[in-house]
Amino acid sequence: MRKAILGILLGMAVLCHPIYAEAHERNCPKPIEVTQEEAEELMKIAWCEAGNQGVDGQLYVMSCIINRVNSPEWPSDIHSVIFQPHQFAVSGMSTAEPTAETHLALAYLEMGNLVPQIIAFETVSNNNALDKYYTEAFEYRDHCFYTLKTN
């Protein structure tokens, strides 16, 4: 599966090469590089949190993690963000079985298809629990996704 993902990434690299003027005009997304260990952790936690949410739902979870890594409010590496107490469903990671959809979500993320500003999420049944700290951005299936509150 990683070979297929690499093939997709190489294809994107060719399309986004500077000699293609149209690609510059489209502002190709900046690829996100993760180690093999980080990729496995991202896929396992995305599957645990949103395995029934399809490619998009799992991509949203991965985007939340990467956005936290890029924010000064949270730890600066994927492992620390995932394993920060009371944040993600890490108890299921040891038995997680990422699917082809999970691998595809990771490939989209690695190609730079990060969903910007998503910083938190919860199940819709808990909706409004995070409103004190975050602004609801959108709902997807049974999850609410949030951005940081602006003053």
N, C-alpha and C positions, 0 to 999 in steps of 0.2 A: 504494500500500500504506500509506503514512503517513496518508492520509486515513481509511482503514479503522481504523487504530490509534487515531487521534485520536477517531473516533466511539466506539470502545470506551471510551476514557478518559473522554470526556464522559458516556457512559452510566454509568460507575462514579461520576463526580463527582456526578451527580444522585442516584444511589442512596445515596451517602454524605453527602448534604447534611444539616446539622443538624436540619432540620425533620422528618426521618424518624427517629423515636425508635428503631425497631427497628434501624436502621443503626448507631446509637450503641451499642446493646447488642451488636451483632455485632463491634464494634471494626474498622471498615473499615481495610484496610491503607493506610499512608501512601504516596502516589505517589512514585516516584523520578523526578526530572527529570534528563535528560541532553541535551546539545546534539546537533545533527545529526551533528557530527564524532565525538562520543563514541558515539552510537548506531551509526554505521557501524563504528567500531573494535570495539565490543562484538560486533556481529553477525559481523564477519569472523573475530575470534579464536574465538568460540564455534563457528563453522562449521569452522574449522581444527582445533580441539581435539575437537569432538564432533558434527561434521556427520552422522555415521552413528548418532547417539544419540537422534534425535528431539527433540521440543520439550523434554521434561524434561531430558535430558542437556545440551542447550545452555543451558537456564535455570540448571542447576547451575553451569556454567562462568561464566556472567554473574554469578551470585550470589557465587561465589568472588571475583571481581574487585571487586564493590561492597563486599563484606565487608572486603577488604584496604584499599580506599580509606577505609573507616570505622574502620580500626584504626591505632593509633599505630605499629605495627610496620612498616608499609609506606608508600610514597608516598601523598599525599593527593589524587591525581587519577587518573582512569581511564587516560589515555595513559601516564603514568609507571609505573603498576602493570603494564600490559600489556607495555611495552617494557623492564621491568627485566630485566637479563641473566639468562639461563638459567631463566626462569620459564614462558614460554608459547611456543607454536609460531609465532612472528611471521614466520618465513621464508616461510610460505605465504600470508600476508595479502594480498600484492600480486595474487595470482591467485584469492583466495577469492570464491566465488559463493554468498552466503547464500540460502537457500531460503525458501519460505513458512513452514516450520517455524521457521526462525531468526527471521523477523519476528514470528511469534507468541510465541516465547520472550521477545523484547524487549518486546512489548506486555504480557505477564504481569509482567515485571520492572518496567516503568514503572507498572503498576497497583499496585505494592507487594508483589507476590508473591515477595519475596526469601526464599531459603532461608537461614535464619539460621545463623550460626556456621561455615558451610563456608569454609575458609580455604586449602585446598590439595587437589590431586587428582593421581592418577597412574593409568597403565594397570594393570589387575589383574596383568599379567605382572611388573610391578615391585613388586608388593604387599610391604609391610613396609619398603621403602626409606625411607619418611618417618616410621616409627614412633618414631624417636629424638626427633623434634620435635613430632609431632602425634598425636592419637588418632583412629583410624579411626571414622568415623561410620556409613557405609553404603557398599554397592557398588551401582552402577547400570550394567547391561550390562557393558562392559569397563573401567570406571573405578572406583577407590576414592576416596571423598571423606573429607576429614579436618577436624577441628576442632583448635583450639589445645589443647595439653596443659595440664591444671590440676594444680598442685602439691598 
